[in-house]
Amino acid sequence: MKIIQIGILGFGIVGTGVAKLLTQKKELLEARTGACLKLNAIADIDVITDRGIALQDTRLVTDAMEIINDPEIDIVVELIGGTSIAREFMVKALEQGKHVVTANKALLAEFGNDLVKTARTNQVDLAFEASCGGCMPIIKSLRESLVANDIRSMSAILNGTCNYILTKISRDGSSFEDALKTAQELGFAEAEPSLDIDGHDTAHKLAILNSLAWGMEINLKDIHVEGIRNITPVDIEFARSFGYTIKLLAIGKVQGEHVEARVHPTMINDSNPLSYVDHSMNAIAIDADATEKTMLYGHGAGMMPTASAVLSDIADIARNIISDARRRVPILGYPEDNIRKIPILPMKELVTQYYLRFEAQDHPGVLARISGILGENSISIKSVHQKGRNNNGKVPVVMITHTAKEEWVQKALAGISASDCVVGEPVIIRIEEENQE
C-alpha cells in the first residue's frame, strides 16, 4: 500500500481535528483511498500543550520550513490562518512541489488568483473544500457535481456567528448587543467579532464561490458588503408580520454580462428553505438550469466538521497520487486558460424590492412628503405600515416597495434624511423574492 506523507501547519482547533481524523480513522481512510495517509509532522509555535491525541511517530516541530522542505512530505495542510505568514508558507510549499490543502478563505479571497498561478507553474494541486461552509461539500458540488449546469444564482448563509445572533434576536427579542455577548460566551463569536458581524467573512467565501460558479477571476474588492450591526428586534418583528425572515445572505446571480455579488441583511419569504436555517448552521441554495434548485445544509465551522472537509481534500489528492495524476480537476473548476474577468454589477444598478423604516415626526402631511420624495425618484410603494407613537413622540413608518433601482432608492433616502420629516437615518433592508414585483 502506498504511503502518502502529510504535514500540518498549525495545531489549533482545526489542526487538532485533522490530526484526530488521520489517526483515529486510519483504517477507514485506508479502505476508502487505497493508501496509507501518514501524519508525518505538525508545525506550531506551541508543541507542548496536550491536545488529547496519541500521535505516536508524528513529529512536532516549531519551524514550518522543516515540513515544507522535507522531500518525503507529499501534502502540506495549511491551517494557520491569516494572510501574511500563511501566504508565505503556502507559496513556498507550492514552489517545493507540494500539494496544498487549506481552509483559509481570507487568503484565497485576497490572493487566490496568484496562488492558482503558482500551483499551475509547479504542476501541483491546491484544494480548499473547508474554506466555504465547513462540512458542506460546496466546492466539490460547484467544481464537479454541477459541471454540466449553467449556474443561474446562489443564495447562502455562510456565517454561523451572524446566523446565531439573528436567530437569538428573532426568537428571544434580544438586542444585537445581548445576542452578540451570548454568542461570545458560547464560543460562536470571537472576542473581536467584526470580521463576522460586518459581513467580511461571508464576502471572502462568496468571492471564492463566484469564481467556481462562473469561471471568473476571484474578485473580493467589488463585492458589496454590509453587516448585521444595525438589525433590531423592531425590524425582525416587522419582517415577521409580513411573512419574512431576516438573514445575512451571500447572493450571486448572473445579470447579462455581469455577476451580482453582494452580502447584506436580507428579508426572505418564510416559505424559502433558507428561512429555517437557524442558530450557527450554514446553508446554500443553488439554482441551475439542468438541476434547477438544490440546497446544502450543515455545520459551517467547528473542529470536526471543518476537519472532515480538509480530509476530503487530502483523500482526493491521495487518490490522484496513487493514479499518478496531477491537477485532474481544475482548481477553480475551469482550466486556468478559461478563467475570465467578469465584471461585478455595480451596486447602484441592482434592482430589487426594499423594506424602508422611518422614524417620522408626528406632524400632518409627513407621510405624504415621504411618499412624494420616493415617487419623485420613480419608486413605487407596495404597502405602508404605521404604528402608534413611540415613547419619544415619533411614529414608526414602514414601507415595502415594488422593484426599484438601488441608485434611485439611495437618492430618495438622502432626500428624506435631509428633510425635517424624519429623525435619524432611515433603515433599509433588501428583499429577495422568487418573483419580484
ChimeraX attribute file (.defattr): number of C-alpha atoms within 10 A of each C-alpha:
attribute: neighborCount
match mode: 1-to-1
recipient: residues
	/A:1	8
	/A:2	12
	/A:3	14
	/A:4	22
	/A:5	18
	/A:6	25
	/A:7	28
	/A:8	28
	/A:9	28
	/A:10	22
	/A:11	23
	/A:12	16
	/A:13	15
	/A:14	23
	/A:15	24
	/A:16	21
	/A:17	23
	/A:18	26
	/A:19	24
	/A:20	20
	/A:21	17
	/A:22	22
	/A:23	18
	/A:24	13
	/A:25	12
	/A:26	15
	/A:27	13
	/A:28	12
	/A:29	18
	/A:30	16
	/A:31	10
	/A:32	10
	/A:33	17
	/A:34	16
	/A:35	20
	/A:36	18
	/A:37	23
	/A:38	17
	/A:39	22
	/A:40	21
	/A:41	23
	/A:42	27
	/A:43	24
	/A:44	19
	/A:45	13
	/A:46	13
	/A:47	14
	/A:48	8
	/A:49	7
	/A:50	8
	/A:51	15
	/A:52	8
	/A:53	12
	/A:54	12
	/A:55	17
	/A:56	8
	/A:57	10
	/A:58	15
	/A:59	14
	/A:60	19
	/A:61	17
	/A:62	15
	/A:63	13
	/A:64	20
	/A:65	14
	/A:66	14
	/A:67	26
	/A:68	27
	/A:69	14
	/A:70	15
	/A:71	12
	/A:72	14
	/A:73	20
	/A:74	23
	/A:75	29
	/A:76	26
	/A:77	28
	/A:78	26
	/A:79	23
	/A:80	23
	/A:81	18
	/A:82	12
	/A:83	16
	/A:84	10
	/A:85	11
	/A:86	19
	/A:87	20
	/A:88	10
	/A:89	19
	/A:90	26
	/A:91	18
	/A:92	16
	/A:93	26
	/A:94	25
	/A:95	17
	/A:96	16
	/A:97	20
	/A:98	28
	/A:99	28
	/A:100	26
	/A:101	26
	/A:102	27
	/A:103	24
	/A:104	23
	/A:105	26
	/A:106	22
	/A:107	20
	/A:108	24
	/A:109	24
	/A:110	18
	/A:111	16
	/A:112	21
	/A:113	17
	/A:114	13
	/A:115	18
	/A:116	19
	/A:117	13
	/A:118	18
	/A:119	23
	/A:120	18
	/A:121	12
	/A:122	14
	/A:123	16
	/A:124	25
	/A:125	25
	/A:126	27
	/A:127	24
	/A:128	24
	/A:129	26
	/A:130	29
	/A:131	28
	/A:132	28
	/A:133	30
	/A:134	29
	/A:135	25
	/A:136	24
	/A:137	18
	/A:138	25
	/A:139	24
	/A:140	19
	/A:141	16
	/A:142	22
	/A:143	20
	/A:144	14
	/A:145	12
	/A:146	17
	/A:147	14
	/A:148	12
	/A:149	15
	/A:150	16
	/A:151	23
	/A:152	18
	/A:153	20
	/A:154	25
	/A:155	22
	/A:156	25
	/A:157	27
	/A:158	30
	/A:159	30
	/A:160	28
	/A:161	25
	/A:162	32
	/A:163	25
	/A:164	22
	/A:165	31
	/A:166	31
	/A:167	23
	/A:168	22
	/A:169	23
	/A:170	21
	/A:171	11
	/A:172	11
	/A:173	17
	/A:174	18
	/A:175	18
	/A:176	19
	/A:177	13
	/A:178	14
	/A:179	20
	/A:180	26
	/A:181	17
	/A:182	17
	/A:183	23
	/A:184	16
	/A:185	12
	/A:186	10
	/A:187	12
	/A:188	23
	/A:189	23
	/A:190	16
	/A:191	12
	/A:192	9
	/A:193	15
	/A:194	14
	/A:195	14
	/A:196	20
	/A:197	23
	/A:198	19
	/A:199	26
	/A:200	21
	/A:201	20
	/A:202	31
	/A:203	32
	/A:204	26
	/A:205	23
	/A:206	30
	/A:207	28
	/A:208	26
	/A:209	25
	/A:210	29
	/A:211	24
	/A:212	26
	/A:213	28
	/A:214	22
	/A:215	20
	/A:216	23
	/A:217	21
	/A:218	26
	/A:219	24
	/A:220	23
	/A:221	13
	/A:222	15
	/A:223	24
	/A:224	20
	/A:225	19
	/A:226	19
	/A:227	20
	/A:228	21
	/A:229	16
	/A:230	11
	/A:231	19
	/A:232	18
	/A:233	18
	/A:234	15
	/A:235	22
	/A:236	22
	/A:237	17
	/A:238	16
	/A:239	20
	/A:240	16
	/A:241	10
	/A:242	13
	/A:243	13
	/A:244	22
	/A:245	27
	/A:246	27
	/A:247	24
	/A:248	26
	/A:249	31
	/A:250	29
	/A:251	25
	/A:252	26
	/A:253	22
	/A:254	19
	/A:255	13
	/A:256	8
	/A:257	9
	/A:258	14
	/A:259	22
	/A:260	23
	/A:261	26
	/A:262	27
	/A:263	25
	/A:264	22
	/A:265	26
	/A:266	22
	/A:267	27
	/A:268	22
	/A:269	20
	/A:270	16
	/A:271	11
	/A:272	15
	/A:273	13
	/A:274	22
	/A:275	16
	/A:276	13
	/A:277	19
	/A:278	18
	/A:279	17
	/A:280	23
	/A:281	22
	/A:282	26
	/A:283	25
	/A:284	23
	/A:285	19
	/A:286	23
	/A:287	18
	/A:288	18
	/A:289	13
	/A:290	11
	/A:291	13
	/A:292	12
	/A:293	13
	/A:294	11
	/A:295	15
	/A:296	16
	/A:297	20
	/A:298	17
	/A:299	19
	/A:300	23
	/A:301	25
	/A:302	16
	/A:303	16
	/A:304	20
	/A:305	20
	/A:306	26
	/A:307	25
	/A:308	20
	/A:309	26
	/A:310	29
	/A:311	21
	/A:312	19
	/A:313	22
	/A:314	26
	/A:315	20
	/A:316	15
	/A:317	27
	/A:318	26
	/A:319	18
	/A:320	17
	/A:321	16
	/A:322	15
	/A:323	9
	/A:324	9
	/A:325	13
	/A:326	15
	/A:327	16
	/A:328	12
	/A:329	16
	/A:330	18
	/A:331	21
	/A:332	27
	/A:333	21
	/A:334	19
	/A:335	13
	/A:336	17
	/A:337	6
	/A:338	11
	/A:339	18
	/A:340	14
	/A:341	13
	/A:342	17
	/A:343	15
	/A:344	23
	/A:345	21
	/A:346	17
	/A:347	16
	/A:348	12
	/A:349	13
	/A:350	17
	/A:351	17
	/A:352	17
	/A:353	26
	/A:354	25
	/A:355	20
	/A:356	19
	/A:357	22
	/A:358	25
	/A:359	21
	/A:360	23
	/A:361	19
	/A:362	17
	/A:363	10
	/A:364	9
	/A:365	11
	/A:366	15
	/A:367	18
	/A:368	10
	/A:369	15
	/A:370	22
	/A:371	18
	/A:372	15
	/A:373	18
	/A:374	21
	/A:375	14
	/A:376	11
	/A:377	18
	/A:378	14
	/A:379	21
	/A:380	16
	/A:381	17
	/A:382	13
	/A:383	11
	/A:384	14
	/A:385	11
	/A:386	14
	/A:387	10
	/A:388	11
	/A:389	14
	/A:390	11
	/A:391	7
	/A:392	7
	/A:393	12
	/A:394	18
	/A:395	20
	/A:396	19
	/A:397	20
	/A:398	22
	/A:399	19
	/A:400	20
	/A:401	22
	/A:402	18
	/A:403	18
	/A:404	20
	/A:405	18
	/A:406	19
	/A:407	15
	/A:408	20
	/A:409	22
	/A:410	14
	/A:411	13
	/A:412	22
	/A:413	21
	/A:414	14
	/A:415	14
	/A:416	22
	/A:417	16
	/A:418	13
	/A:419	13
	/A:420	11
	/A:421	19
	/A:422	22
	/A:423	16
	/A:424	10
	/A:425	14
	/A:426	17
	/A:427	16
	/A:428	21
	/A:429	19
	/A:430	20
	/A:431	22
	/A:432	19
	/A:433	14
	/A:434	8
	/A:435	5
	/A:436	11
	/A:437	11
